[in-house]
Amino acid sequence: MNSTDLTALAADIFGLSPAALAGIVGAALLVALVLVLLSIRSSRFRAELALEAARREAVAEARLSELLKAQAEMHGRLAAMSDVFGKRQSELNQTISQRLDGMTHRIGATITEQTKSTHENLRHLQERLAVIDAAQNNIQSLAKDVVGLQAILSNKQTRGAFGQSRMETIVADGLPMGAYAFQSTLSNGMRPDCTIRMPNGSPPLVIDAKFPLEAWNAIRDAQTPEEKKAAGQNFRRDIEVHVRDIAAKYLIAGETQDMAFLFVPSESIFAEIHEHYEAIVQKAHRLRVVIVSPSLLMLSIQVIQAVLKDQRMREQAHLIQGEVLHLMEDLVRLDERTRKLQGHFLAAQKDVDMILTSADKLTKRGAKIEALEFQTVAAPSPDDSQRSVESRTGLLKLRIVDEE
């Protein structure tokens, strides 16, 4: 039975037409073919997987061997590093130990120096304390002196002596001896505190140092405005009386200057007078009495000293002129001698120029002699005996050319 018959039999069994049955059989064959192909591809895939697995296993083994080798190298390097670190650690410990020893030594030396410095500073502090104690003792003695000065200033006579002493110090420091006099007697029998000799035969200048300080101290000690006002009036009255007394006693026509100084021994009092008692200052000016402080008196003394010096210069002017004439004569003689010396120098320069000319001629003559020509001859002739030169190598004939 062939395939056609089998197809027909199957069609009869399943009740299908031969065409449908042929389609089913074809599909079954196709499925079987696909299954066979899939089986073949699966076997190839498994083979490829096996090959890939073998290759990967070989790669893994190679990597594992490399890792083992790297691990061995790492162990070696770690051992070397451990040795290096051990040596470095020992060196570091030794260095740290040395540094600590050096630092300990330096700290000990520093502490010793600090101790010495502390002892030295304490010694200096004790010395300073001793100096401070001495200064405190001086301050205490100064306080006693101030109390004594206050007692002196509270007394009218001693206070006048204090102003007199300060005025005399200023005058004596600023003027030469003989230019002033203290407590000299005038023609009316009055004795001013100081008289200063003026230049050009002018009458002397009178200075009074008896400034009334009782009323001023009363102003300073006053507590209420009424007391201050009353003390101010008393001070104005006292100073006006004193200014009038100076004008009446010390301003003598032809014997003293037409102006006198009233010396105030305090700058602060002088400033207060000019600030609050301008009327007193103006009245004193009208009476030709000038109120001066220590600084103004010092300035006036310096001006007088300059005027006296100028007067002495004018008195010695003829001597200065004579010295200038002598100086001019010396200058004229110096000019004459300088001119003579200049003539000697010019003559010497001329001689030097002539010597240089002769030297140039000698140099040229030497150059000509150096350029002479020599010829060898058998024997000297009688005519040339005066112009021949004999040498060890033979007889040379000298031919001289005279040229200027």
ChimeraX attribute file (.defattr): number of C-alpha atoms within 10 A of each C-alpha:
attribute: neighborCount
match mode: 1-to-1
recipient: residues
	/A:1	5
	/A:2	6
	/A:3	8
	/A:4	11
	/A:5	10
	/A:6	11
	/A:7	17
	/A:8	16
	/A:9	13
	/A:10	16
	/A:11	17
	/A:12	13
	/A:13	9
	/A:14	9
	/A:15	10
	/A:16	13
	/A:17	13
	/A:18	16
	/A:19	12
	/A:20	11
	/A:21	18
	/A:22	17
	/A:23	11
	/A:24	12
	/A:25	13
	/A:26	12
	/A:27	12
	/A:28	12
	/A:29	12
	/A:30	12
	/A:31	12
	/A:32	12
	/A:33	12
	/A:34	12
	/A:35	12
	/A:36	12
	/A:37	12
	/A:38	12
	/A:39	12
	/A:40	12
	/A:41	12
	/A:42	12
	/A:43	12
	/A:44	12
	/A:45	12
	/A:46	12
	/A:47	12
	/A:48	12
	/A:49	12
	/A:50	12
	/A:51	12
	/A:52	12
	/A:53	12
	/A:54	12
	/A:55	12
	/A:56	12
	/A:57	13
	/A:58	12
	/A:59	12
	/A:60	13
	/A:61	12
	/A:62	12
	/A:63	13
	/A:64	14
	/A:65	12
	/A:66	12
	/A:67	14
	/A:68	12
	/A:69	12
	/A:70	13
	/A:71	14
	/A:72	12
	/A:73	12
	/A:74	14
	/A:75	12
	/A:76	12
	/A:77	12
	/A:78	14
	/A:79	12
	/A:80	12
	/A:81	14
	/A:82	13
	/A:83	12
	/A:84	12
	/A:85	14
	/A:86	12
	/A:87	12
	/A:88	13
	/A:89	13
	/A:90	12
	/A:91	12
	/A:92	13
	/A:93	12
	/A:94	12
	/A:95	12
	/A:96	13
	/A:97	12
	/A:98	12
	/A:99	12
	/A:100	13
	/A:101	12
	/A:102	12
	/A:103	13
	/A:104	12
	/A:105	12
	/A:106	12
	/A:107	13
	/A:108	12
	/A:109	12
	/A:110	12
	/A:111	12
	/A:112	12
	/A:113	12
	/A:114	12
	/A:115	12
	/A:116	12
	/A:117	12
	/A:118	12
	/A:119	12
	/A:120	12
	/A:121	12
	/A:122	12
	/A:123	12
	/A:124	12
	/A:125	12
	/A:126	12
	/A:127	12
	/A:128	12
	/A:129	12
	/A:130	12
	/A:131	12
	/A:132	13
	/A:133	12
	/A:134	12
	/A:135	13
	/A:136	12
	/A:137	12
	/A:138	12
	/A:139	13
	/A:140	12
	/A:141	12
	/A:142	13
	/A:143	12
	/A:144	12
	/A:145	12
	/A:146	12
	/A:147	12
	/A:148	12
	/A:149	15
	/A:150	12
	/A:151	12
	/A:152	16
	/A:153	18
	/A:154	14
	/A:155	13
	/A:156	15
	/A:157	11
	/A:158	14
	/A:159	21
	/A:160	18
	/A:161	16
	/A:162	18
	/A:163	20
	/A:164	21
	/A:165	15
	/A:166	16
	/A:167	23
	/A:168	18
	/A:169	11
	/A:170	16
	/A:171	23
	/A:172	15
	/A:173	12
	/A:174	19
	/A:175	18
	/A:176	11
	/A:177	9
	/A:178	8
	/A:179	18
	/A:180	19
	/A:181	19
	/A:182	16
	/A:183	11
	/A:184	13
	/A:185	13
	/A:186	15
	/A:187	9
	/A:188	9
	/A:189	9
	/A:190	12
	/A:191	17
	/A:192	20
	/A:193	19
	/A:194	21
	/A:195	25
	/A:196	21
	/A:197	19
	/A:198	19
	/A:199	17
	/A:200	11
	/A:201	7
	/A:202	12
	/A:203	18
	/A:204	22
	/A:205	20
	/A:206	26
	/A:207	26
	/A:208	24
	/A:209	23
	/A:210	21
	/A:211	20
	/A:212	17
	/A:213	20
	/A:214	17
	/A:215	19
	/A:216	19
	/A:217	13
	/A:218	17
	/A:219	19
	/A:220	11
	/A:221	12
	/A:222	16
	/A:223	10
	/A:224	8
	/A:225	9
	/A:226	10
	/A:227	14
	/A:228	16
	/A:229	13
	/A:230	15
	/A:231	21
	/A:232	20
	/A:233	13
	/A:234	17
	/A:235	21
	/A:236	18
	/A:237	14
	/A:238	17
	/A:239	19
	/A:240	17
	/A:241	13
	/A:242	18
	/A:243	26
	/A:244	15
	/A:245	12
	/A:246	23
	/A:247	18
	/A:248	11
	/A:249	14
	/A:250	24
	/A:251	20
	/A:252	16
	/A:253	9
	/A:254	10
	/A:255	14
	/A:256	20
	/A:257	19
	/A:258	18
	/A:259	19
	/A:260	25
	/A:261	21
	/A:262	21
	/A:263	23
	/A:264	25
	/A:265	24
	/A:266	13
	/A:267	14
	/A:268	10
	/A:269	14
	/A:270	16
	/A:271	12
	/A:272	11
	/A:273	18
	/A:274	14
	/A:275	10
	/A:276	10
	/A:277	14
	/A:278	12
	/A:279	13
	/A:280	18
	/A:281	19
	/A:282	14
	/A:283	15
	/A:284	23
	/A:285	15
	/A:286	10
	/A:287	18
	/A:288	19
	/A:289	24
	/A:290	19
	/A:291	23
	/A:292	21
	/A:293	21
	/A:294	17
	/A:295	13
	/A:296	14
	/A:297	22
	/A:298	17
	/A:299	15
	/A:300	15
	/A:301	19
	/A:302	16
	/A:303	13
	/A:304	19
	/A:305	18
	/A:306	13
	/A:307	15
	/A:308	19
	/A:309	13
	/A:310	13
	/A:311	15
	/A:312	13
	/A:313	13
	/A:314	12
	/A:315	12
	/A:316	11
	/A:317	12
	/A:318	11
	/A:319	12
	/A:320	13
	/A:321	11
	/A:322	11
	/A:323	12
	/A:324	12
	/A:325	12
	/A:326	12
	/A:327	12
	/A:328	12
	/A:329	12
	/A:330	12
	/A:331	12
	/A:332	12
	/A:333	12
	/A:334	12
	/A:335	12
	/A:336	12
	/A:337	12
	/A:338	12
	/A:339	12
	/A:340	12
	/A:341	12
	/A:342	12
	/A:343	12
	/A:344	12
	/A:345	12
	/A:346	12
	/A:347	12
	/A:348	12
	/A:349	12
	/A:350	12
	/A:351	12
	/A:352	12
	/A:353	12
	/A:354	12
	/A:355	12
	/A:356	12
	/A:357	12
	/A:358	12
	/A:359	12
	/A:360	12
	/A:361	13
	/A:362	12
	/A:363	12
	/A:364	13
	/A:365	15
	/A:366	11
	/A:367	11
	/A:368	14
	/A:369	12
	/A:370	9
	/A:371	9
	/A:372	11
	/A:373	11
	/A:374	12
	/A:375	9
	/A:376	11
	/A:377	11
	/A:378	9
	/A:379	10
	/A:380	16
	/A:381	10
	/A:382	7
	/A:383	8
	/A:384	11
	/A:385	10
	/A:386	10
	/A:387	12
	/A:388	15
	/A:389	14
	/A:390	10
	/A:391	8
	/A:392	5
	/A:393	7
	/A:394	12
	/A:395	16
	/A:396	18
	/A:397	20
	/A:398	16
	/A:399	12
	/A:400	12
	/A:401	10
	/A:402	7
	/A:403	6
	/A:404	6
